[in-house]
Amino acid sequence: MIDIREADPTSDALRPVIEAHFAHSETAGPAESNHTMDASGLAGPGIRFWAMFDAEQAIGCGALKALPDGTAEVKSVHVVVAARGRGLARAMMAHLSDVARSEGMQALVLETGAAHLPDYDAARKLYEALGYSYCGPIFGYSEDPNSAFMRLALEPRA
């Protein structure tokens, strides 16, 4: 049974997931364009972090960073290699959008690797399938040829 719950990204149980996410980001593109947060950053103010568990084994994560423009930035969505192919990243993204919508956020925004960085192909494909559209730099970022910025408007639930 998959369980998504708010968690402490600095906990020992989540160390392998956070380290795997950070390692992927370090090799997927140039260092100057890497915006991946480490565990202490993910535990910082204004950020909410969730972990995904399968029978108490941490297998994934995701976070939201509240932005002053009424949006929330999706951060650090990652599923460990052994658990991929089961729709778990899609489940985490749905969880994050449900939380943001319930908290009155106008949209979800994110930064990911640009089209010439193949290690981000699966992420971009998922975001596109979820209805995200490409946009200019989001709050806190500058134009970067190695970054793709995306946005999903959140409609209130009826």
N, C-alpha and C positions, 0 to 999 in steps of 0.2 A: 504494500500500500504506500503510495507516494503522499508525502505530507510536506506542505510548505508552511514554515513558521518563522516569525521574527526571531533573529538570533544575533549573537555577538560575533562579528567577523574575526575578532582576535582570539577566539576560543581554540583550544587544541583540536577539537573535533573538526573544525573548519579549515585548519591550516593547510591540508593537502589540496582542497578545492581552491582556496585563494592563491596558493603558490602555483598551481597548474594554470590558473587564469593569468596570473602575472607573467609566467614563463611564456605562455602563448603570445601575449601582447609584446613581449620584449623581442621576439623573433619574427613577428608578422609584418613589421614595418619599421621605418626609421625612428631612432630614439627621440629625436626632436618633435615627433608627431605622436608620441605615445602618451595618452591621457589616462592610462589605467591607474586606479587607486590601489594602494596596498591596504593591508588589514587595518592599520591605524587610521588611514584616511577614510576608509569605509565606516569606521566607528566614530567619525567626527560629527560635529554639530550640523544639523540640517539634513542628515542622511539617515534613511531607514533601510535596514538590510534584512533580507530574508534568505533562509537556507532551505534547500530541498533535501528531504531525507527519504530513503527507501529502507525500511526496517532499521531505523536509527543509524544508518550509514549515510553520511553527508555525500550527496552526489551532484549538487548544483547550488547556484546562488543567483541573486539579483538584488538591485538596490534602486532607490529613488532619492534624488537630490532635489529638494524644493528650491525653485528659482524665484526671484523677486518679481518676475513678469507674469506670475500666475500659472506657470507651467512647471512640470517636474521632469528632470533629466533622468533617463534610464541609464544606470551604471552597472557594470560588472555582471552582466548576464553570462553565466558559464555553466556548462554541464560537463562532468568528467567524461573522458573518452569512452570508458567502459559502459557508460549509461546512455550514450548517444543513439539516435535512431528510434527513439520511443516517443517523440513529441514533447519531451520535457522542457526544452527551451520555449516552445510555444505555450506550454502550461505556465511557466514562470512569467512570460510576457503578459498572458491573460490575467494572472494574479496582480501584477504591477498595474495594469490598466484599471482593474476593478478597484484597487486601493486608491489610485489617483482620482478616479471618477467619484468615488464615495467621499473624498476629501475636497471636492469642488475644484479640482485642477481643470484648467481650460484645455490643456493638451499635454501630451508626452512628447519629449524631444530627445534626440540622442546624437552622438557622434560615433562613427565607426570608420573603418578603413575604406579608402577610396577604391574605385573599380580596378585600378592597376595593382592592387594588393590582394592576390588570390586567397590568402588565408582568411579573408573576411567575406568571401563569396557566399558562404552558407548563411552568415548573419544578415547580409544585405537581402538575400533572397527571402529569408523569413520575415524581415521587417516589411518588405514590399508586399508579401502575401497577407500580412496583417493589416494592410491599408496605409502604412506610412508613406509619405511622399517626401521627395528630396526638397531641401530648402537651403537658404543661406546659413551662415554661421549662427549658432544658437548662443544664448546668453553666456558670456564668459569665454568665448572662443573667438579666434580670428580666422580669416580665410587661410586654408592650408591645402595644398594640392594632394596631400596624403589622407585627407579627411573627407568623409561624406557625412552631411548633416541631414537628419530626417525628422519629420513631425507627424503626429497623429492627433487630430482634433478629437476631443472627448465630448460626446453628447451626453447630457444627463439622462439617467435611466428614467423611463416613464413610470 
